[in-house]
Amino acid sequence: MSLDQVGDATITKRRSRVSSLDRHIHGWSWQSFPIGMGTGAVFVTLSGLKEHPSWLTSVETGFWSLNMAIFLLNVVTLSIQALEFPHRAWSLLQDPVEGLFPPMMVLSFATIIIGTVNYAVVNGPASPNVVYVLFWIYVGLSLATCFPMLMIWFNQPHDILRFTPGYAFLVFPLMLTGVVAFNILRVMDPLDSRALGVLFVGYFFQGMSWILHDLLLSWYISVATGFMEGHQANSAFVACGPPGFTALSLINLADHASAILPAHGIISNTAGDIWYAASVMAALLLYGLAVFFFFLGIIPYWFKLHKRLDQILACWALTFPNVGWISTTGVLGKILNVQGLFIVHIVMDTLLFLTWLVLIVLTAKAIWKGLIFNAKDEDVLKDSIFSVNEKFTADNHSDAGTLV
């Protein structure tokens, strides 16, 4: 029997077997992880509010739990897809658009670690040793994800006219190392020698990825790029991430450095205070850049966006890239004693929550209507045929080897 006959027989046999579950598994993509990141953005920003009643902590814990559930759903679904439809899984990694989103899995894991620190260590039974181990797992995952994808990306030329800030996703996990690091240091003893490693690794990767992001984003503000059109209008907000998260990391890492460095006799007794003072100034400069990028994205947004429900996943970029500068707003308010910044922080947190609410409803509606995460029957059958043909070829080789 020929391969074509096997394929025809498979179509006849499996046409009635393409269930709704098969279509959803085949249609799932790495763009599902920004949903969890947007959910994590809510509790991360709310946790930084100056006024923090106990009921708000309960709300944040609920969002953290939902974030973990979404993360597990995505990991399990994509794993099943890789087993059942390996050609589909491989094509997603090679796609010029979808291929930018695998690092989002690592970023989603970062929000889970931050939530674990806030709600399972600070206010719960977990040990600081747990999140210390999670920190190094995060660093390992970031390196294992970012560097291979960067090698693939740099292996071919790119047209500057088609550049979007979304390319910054390739290094985003490394950039959040500083954010994860200062959250871990919150529950570690400054006298612990392991705190030095977390501090310096946080600085190392934060600086490296921030500068690389700035070099990439310099293309975005060039005249050739201009305002983003259609679903790419959402990626304009990705530009807020590097300066915003770096500002947040510099202040908080330096805050811990002011206690850790003198405790271990590193550099000098005043090194920590000098780092802190310099970091506040640098953070203020970066904060201004992040706010600029935010308004550069929000002013033309409604006029450039294509209002299509099947492109709703791209709209989740309205949430997580803005977490850095929004959280920095509250931190600078405390340091500089500017009451207006506290008001801005509350307003932006409220708007972020409302944005999440609208997006989660529209995303659920898009899934219900089959506009996203839903493949066509013929696509499911086609990829299934590929799997059967590979097995058929392997069996033939095996039989030939046996005859020999």
Disulfide bonds with the S-S distance in Angstrom:
none
